[in-house]
Amino acid sequence: MDNILMKNEKFLEKQRTYTYTGYNLTIHPHKTPEVYIDFFEFILKEKFFLSTGFRTYHLALHDLNYLDVNNKLTGLYGSLVRYENLLPSQFIDLNTGKTPEDLKLNIASNIKYKPTFFHFIFFPENHKIIFELENERSTISYNVVLQFFKKILDSDKFKVKFTSGEVHTLTSFKRVNSILKNKKLKHIEFLVSRPNPDIFGDLVDETISEYLEDQKAKNMTLTLTAQDGKYLDLNDNTEKLGVAAAENGEVKAVIENSNNRTEEISTKKFPLNHPQIFGKSVTIRNRLLMAAEKLLPKNKISR
């Protein structure tokens, strides 16, 4: 009887849909992945409050937690807070119908209006972020989050402390695979930024990193065009390069569709977008871990 009640309670538990995406963060140069721990702690300390470019919304890093405080490289998780930045120009005097000329908003810098929190998890060893785009309260665009990190990487404070860095949206693995294995591939272009030097499990990443570093190059472009009347047939190494490009830049391709017309496609148009259903009792930490397990499999092109 108790077992039946427990099953019914679990079945009746309110469930919600959360949507996740992913980002690949790289910082150059560095010797160990501990630099990523320093990076997130730096963001929190410096209190970056950055405009999203939409209305008066701003984003900031709200908090950081570690999966294991004794081994921070295991991973960290936290949240970004989105809030509305109140400005005098947003107020109106109902008696005059105009903005008050002498209005002063004496609000402490730590007091924010209409906050919404979005959670993420980050793994320093593979420098990947899994981010919550949709939760029980609101949604946020993957590009808004991308621009938040890009602005930080482009800031003078970051460059003084870390030199340089890049962030890219992770692409659906199935989409990358479908582009690289398309039977009517006429043209393909790999735009590859310097991969993270920690990732030595893949010979292609290691080779690209060394190749660009030796020549003081930030990125490279490789283009392949099919012979007249034929289609490209990419070999294993080129496919691996494609996977590296999708995670560290972009893959552009021209294919011939079912109507025998050429069509341009790009991995930039297919960011990871993974909805997942969780019961209300599942903790934020466990939601993020389960989402990461789904979204970060080993990227292998299978024949």
N, C-alpha and C positions, 0 to 999 in steps of 0.2 A: 504493500500500500504506500509506504514512504517513497519507494522508487518511482511509482506512478505519479505521485504528487510532485517530486523533483523534476521529472520529465515535463510535466504540464507547466510548471513554473518557468522552466527554461524555454519552452515553446512560446509561452505568453510574454516573455521578456521583450520589451520594446527594442526594435532594431532600427539602425540608421545606416544610411549610405554615406561613405566617405570616399572622396576621389583624390588620387595621388599622382604626382609626376616626379621626375628626377632631374638632377643637375650634376654635371661633372666639373669640379672645381680644381684648378691647378695653380700652384704658386711656384715661381722660379726666381732664383735657384734655391734649393734647400737640400740638406743632407739627410734629414729624417722626417717622417710624417708628423712629428711633434709640432712642426711649423703650423699645421692646421689647427691644433689646439690653441696655439698662440694667436692665430688669426681670429677665431671666434671670441676668444677672451678680449682681444683688442677691440672688436666691434662693440662688445658690451661695455667696455670701459670708456670708449670714446663717445658713446651715446649718439650714434648716427641716426638722425631723424630726417628721412629723405622723402621728398615728394614723389607720389606715384605717377603724377602727370594727369590724374583724373580727378576732377573737382578739387576739393581741398584735402584729399586723402593723403596721409603720410604713413610711412612704415618705419619700424624700429625693431631691433632685436630686444626682446623682453626678458628672456631668462635662458639659462644654460643648466643642464644636468648631465651627469655622466652615468653610463651604464655600469661602470665599475670605477669608483673614485680612486682605487689603488692602481688602476691601469687605464688611464684616460684614452689610450689608443684603441681600446675596445670599441669606443664610440661615444658620441654625445647626442643629446636631444634637447629640444627647447622650443621656443615659439617666437614668431614675429607678431607684433601688434600693429594693427591698422587702426588709425583714428582720424578724426576730422580736425584739421588745424583751424581754430576759430580766428577770424580776422575782423577788424573793425568794419571793413567794407561789406561784410555779410549781414550787418545789422541795419535796421531801418527805423526811423522815427515816424511812428504812425500819425503824428500831428502834422508833420511836414511832407511825408512821403519821400524823404531823402535820408542819406546816410549821415548820422550825427558827426559833425566836424570835430568835436572835442572828446569823442568817445575813447576811453582808455580801458584796455582789458588787462587788469592786474591779476593774471592767473599764474600761479607757480609753474615752472617748467616741467615739473613731474606730474602735473594734473592734465589729463587728456580727455577729450570728448568722444563719446560713442566708440569705445574700444572693441575690437574684434580680434580674437587670437587664432593664429594658424600654426600648427605644430610641424616639426620636422625632425628628422634623425640624420646624423652624419657619421660616416665611417672614415677616419683618417687614413687607414691603410690603403683603401682604394679610392679615397677622395670623392666619394659619391654622396649626394644629398637626396633623400626622399622627402618630398614636401606635400603637405595636406592642402589641396586646392579647395576642397569643399568639406565642410563639417556640418554639425547640426544647427549652426547659427548663420553661416554666410558662405560666400564663394569669393575666390580671388583668381585673377588671370595668371597663368604660368609666366607670361611675359613681364608682368609687373614685378614678380619675384626675381626674375632674371635681371631686370634693369636695376633693382635694388642692390644686388651683389655687384653688378657691373660698375655702378656709381662709386661703390666703396673701393673697388679695385683700381678705379681711375682717380681716386682722391690723392692729394698731396701727402696726407698723413700716412696712407697705406704705402705709397711709393718710398717714403723715407724709411719706414720700418721693414718692408718686405721686398722692395724693388719692383716686381711685376707679377701679374697673375691673370688668369682667364677663367671664364665660366661659360659652359655650354649646356643647352637643354639636351637631356637624353632622349633618344629616338626609340620608337617602338622597334624591338628586335625583329619582329615579323616583317615590318615595313622595310627595314634595311635589307633583310634577307631576300624579300621579294624583288627589290630593285637590283641587287647584285646578281640574282639568278634569273632575271627576266630573259626569256628566249628571243625577244625581239629588241634587244638593247643596241641602239645605234651609236650612242655617245655617252661617256661618263666622265665626270670631273670630280676629283678628290681635293678638297681644300683642307689641309691638315695643319693645325697648330701644334706647337711643340708638346708632345705627350708628357705626362708626369714622369720624372726620372725614377720614382720608386717602383713603377710597374715593370718589373723585369721578368714576369711570368710569361709574357708574350714577346717573342723575339722581334716581331714587327715594331711594337712600341719602342723597344730598346734601340733598335736600329734607327728609327726615325728620330728619336730624341738625340742620339749621338750625332747623326748626320746633320741635323739643324744646329746643334750646339757647336760643333766643330767649325761651322761656317758663320757663326753668330747670326743665324737666321731665325726669325720668329715663326714663320710658317712656310709652307710650300704648296704648290698646286701641281697635280698630275692629271693629264688629260689623255683619254683614249678614244679614238674615233674608228668605227668599223670600216673595213674595206668596202668599196662600191659593190652594192648588191648583196652584202653579207651582214651578219650580226656579230656583235662581240661575244666571245666565249671566255669569260674571266677565269684565270687559274687560281689555285688555292692561295698563293701569296697575295695576289691582287685583291681577293675577297677579304683576306685578313686586313689589308690596308684599308679597305672600305669600312670595315668595322671600326678601326682606329680613327678614321676620318669622321665617321658618324658621331663618335664620342668626343672628338677633339676638334670639331670644325663642322664640315658639311659635305654631303654627297649630292651632286647634281647629275641628272641623267636625262637623256632623250630616248624615248622608246617609241615603237610603232604600235598603235593600238589596234583594236579589232576592226576599225574602219579604214585601216591602212594609212592613217594619218599620224604624223609625229606629235608627241606629247611630252612636255617638259615636267619633270617631277624633282622634288628636293626633300631631303630628310628634315629640313627645317619646318616643313608643313606637317610633320607627324610626330609631335612631342609625345612622350609617354603620357597616357591618360587612363588611369586604372581605377575604376570604381570598386569598392569592397564594402560588404555589409558586416557590421559588428553589432553585437548586443550592447545595450547601454552599460552593462556592468564591466565591459572590457576596458582596462585602463589605457590612458593615452600612450604610455610606454609600450604596452603590449600591442596596441593597434599599429604603432609605427614599426615595431619589430616584424610583425606579420606582413605588413605591406612591403617592407624592405625584402623580406624573404621571397615574395612574389615577383618583385620588380628587378632584383639584382641577381639573376642567374648568370652562370658563366656564358659569356658571349662567344659561342662557337658556331661557325657556319657548317651546317650538316648537308652532306650530299645524299 
